[in-house]
Amino acid sequence: MLVCSSAYEALLENVQFIHNPANFYVSSRAVEGITADDPKSISSQEMTRETYPSEIYIQAVSKANEEEQLPEGRETRSTFIKMQREDDTLKKLWSLAEQQKNSVKIHNGILVHSEYICGENIDQVVLPQCKREEVLKMAHDVPLGGHLGEQKTRQRIKYSFYWPTIKQDVKRFCESCKICQLRKPITYRDRVPIQPLVRPEIPFEVWSVDCIGPLEPPSRRNHHFIICAVDLCTRWAEAIPVKEISAKTTCNVLLKIYTQTGFPKMICSDQGTNFTSKLSEKFLSVMGFHHVFLLRAS
């Protein structure tokens, strides 16, 4: 596709450009498939002058013959312009560009947004919605992307591209990245100071109960959840797999556990619906348990 060649190279150049806002030279490999000997290609003088990746990107698209089919997986300039024109999210920008307002303009038929970054006026190619996910993956997921945070990923993209919801889309993409979620450290302090629970002196007198799940994949018997109960004195744990975490299932599990260990005086749990339902309240009241609700983890 169009973004897979020159756009990818532009993003790779930005790895160096983000940390050094000075101008740099773009090599001839910045536009894949276009050579200096090709009469339709960018001239060698254009390729050696100081320029930005987005300018090379625009030139590469502009030099392509509108009617000529490019190799499989790529698109013509007219196809890309058609994508921009037909994108409902860009209609307002097209209107502003025709009025020459809000730093939006039309460059050789392509919708372009201008923005000052680090003191330099950068021309950004406005991406249609169908191309945004691909650029987000290039800027964040590739080995040179480094799985940077929201701000740095957005900064990298904005040296070459722009679209109206870029801030929200980059935030959503970074927050939903599985690798980032597994490796990202918790850097904020708890808003409410944590108070440790007083450890009981008598075993099986105070229990903490919680639910784990949904588990993917489920067990062979289609268990999607685990109800876990821990005695706060001995740290004895009971884990019962269940198919659902309804109030009825929770009450049956607690009854099964406590008929073996003895009935406690207090149960601590979060404010899940399986603990706050009328059935659970009635069950705990009949059994004589004192129920303490803990704050839900943020």
N, C-alpha and C positions, 0 to 999 in steps of 0.2 A: 504494500500500500504506500501511498504518498508519504505518510509519516514515518514509515519504517526505514527510509534511507537517509535523506538529507536531514529530516527532523531528529533522527536518532543521533547523527553526527553532531548536530547543533547542541543537543543536550549533553553529549560527551565533552564538547568544548567548554561548556559551562562549569564543569567540575573545577577547571583551572580558573575560569573567569570570575567565579563568585568570590574567590579569595584575593583576586588581583583585578580591581575594576579598570585598570588601564586597557587601552586598545590592544588587540592581538591580531596576528595574521592567520587567516583560515587557509589550510592547505587544500590542494586540489581534490583530496579524498572526501571533502565535506559534502560534495554532491556525487553520489554514487551513480555510475552509469553515464556520466557526461564528461567527455574528454576535450582537451584543448584543440584537437584536430577537427572535431565535429563542428561544421558551420553553424549548427544550432546551439552549440555549447557556449558557456560563458568564456569570454576572452581571457587570455593569460594575464593581461594587465588588470582585469577586474578581480582575478583570483588572488593577486599578490598585494592589492591595496588593503589598507586597514579597513575592516568592516566587521559587522556583527553576524552571528549565526542566522538571525532572522532575515537579514538582508540577502544572504546567500540562499536561504530557503525560498524567499520570494522570487529571486532571479532564476533559480532552478525551475520553479513552477512556470514562470513567465516565458522561459525559453522553450518549453515543451510545446510541440505542435498540437493545436487544439483537436485536430482530427486524427492524429497518428496514435495508434495503440501502443502503449509502453509495455515492457515485459510483464508477464503474469505476476499479479500481486501488487502492481503499481497502477496509478491512475493519471489521467491527463489533467492539464490545468483547467480545462472546461468542466471536467467532472468535479474537481475540488470546489470551483466557484459555484457550481450547481448545488453542492452540499451546503455551502454557506448560505446561498439564496433560499433554499428550501427549509432551512432550520428555523423553527418557530422561535427558538430562544435568542436568535440573532436579528430578528426583524426590527427591533428598536434601534440596534446599532447601525443597521443599514440606513434607517431613516436619519439618524444623527450624522452619518457619514455623508449622505447627500446634502445635508445642510452645513457640513464642515464644522460640527460642534463636538465638544467633549473629547478631543484628541483622537477622534476616529476618522479615518480617511479610506479612500479606495485607491490602491496602488496596482496599476495594470490589471484592473478587474477584481483584485483580491482585497477583501476587507482586512484592514490593518489598524491596530491600536497603538498609539504612541504614549510612552510613559518615561519620566525621568527616574533613573535608577543609578545611585552613586554618582550623581552629577552628569550623567550621560543620557541623551535622548535615545531611547531604544524603540525600534519599530517591532511590534509583536504581531505575529500572524494570529488572527482570530480563528479559533478552532470550532468547527461544528460539533454538535453533541456526540456524534458517532465516532469521533477521533479522540475524545478527551480521556477515556479510560486507558487507551493505549499509551498516551503521553504520560499519564499518571504512573503507569507501571514502569515506563522507561526512566522516569525521574526518581523513582523511589525503590523499585524492586531489583533492578539490574545490579550486578556486582559493583560497578562504579557509583551506583546510586547511594549505597551505604545505609539504606533504611534511615535516612535523616528524619528529623522531626517535622512538624507541620510547617513552621516558618521557613526553614531552610529548603524544604522541598518546594514550597510555593515560590521562593525567591529564585530557585534554579529554573523553574518552568517559565517564570515571567521574563527571563532574559531572552526568550524566544517566542513564547506563546501567551495568549490571553483569551479569556472568555468571561462572561458576566458573573458566573457563580464559582469562579476559581477558588476563592477562599473557603467556601463551604465544602466544595468537592474535595479539596486537598485535605481538609480536616477530617472528613468522613473516611477518605481512603487511608490516611495514616492511622486513625483510631481503629479501623477494622483490619489492619494488617496483623496476621497471626504471629509472624516472627517478632514484630515490635511488641506485641502484647506479652509474649513469653519472656522477652529480654529486658523490657523497659523497667528500670527501677522506680520505686515509689519515692518521689522527691518532696512530697508535701507532708506537713504535720497534721495529725488528727485535729479536727476543729474542736472536739470535746476531749479533754484529758481522759485517758483510759484509767479507770480505777480497777485494780485487781480484785477478783472475787476472794472472799475469805474462805480458806480451805476448811471444810468441816472436820471435826475430830472423830465422828462416828461414821463408819462405812455404810454406804447405800442409803444415806439419809437425804442427800441432796444430789439430784441428777440434772445434767444439761442435755437437752434433746435438740437435734437439728436434722435437716434433710439434705441429702446430697443428690444432685442430678439436675436435669435429665442426663443420663449416661448414653454416649454414642460410641460404639454400637451397643445396643442392649445385650443382656445375657441370652443364653440359649432358650431360657424360659420366658423371654420377653420382659425381664425386669428392667425398668428404666430409672428407678430411684433406689436410694438406700436411706433408711431411717436409722440414725446413729444416736445412741444414748451413752453418756459417760458419767460415771460416779466421780464426783469432785474430790472425794477423800482418797480413794485407792487408785483412781484413774482407770478403773475397770471399764472396758468399752463393750457395748453390744451393737452389732451392725446387722440389720435385717433388710434384705432386698425385697422390694415391692414393685408392683406394676404401676401404681399410681399413689399419689400422696393426698388422698381425700381425708376428711375428718374421720370417717368410719375406719379406714385402713390404719390411720395413726393410732386411734384408740385401741384397736385390736392388737397392734404391735406392742404398745406400752403395757397392755394387760398381760401379754405373753411374757414380756421381760420381767415384770414385777412379781408375777406368780412364782418365778424362780429365785429372785434375789430378795424379795420382801418389798412391801410397799413403803415408798419414801415419804418424807414430810414435805419436801419442796421439789418442784420441777421448774427449771429455767429454760425458756425457749424464745425464739424471735416471734415477730408478729405475723407469721404466715397464716393464711386463711384456714389451714388445717388445724391450727392451734387456737384460733380466735372464734371459730364457729360455735354455734349454740350447742351442738352435739358434744364437742370437746369440753366446753365449759360445764355441761351437765355431768359428763363422765368424771372430770377432775373433782367436781363438787361432791358427787356420790362417793368417790373413793377417798375423799378427805385430803386431797393434795393441795398444797398452797402453790399457786401458779404465779411465777414471776416472769414478766416480759422484759427482754433485753432489746437494746437498740439494734435496728437492722444495719448490717454493714454497708457502708457507702461505697 
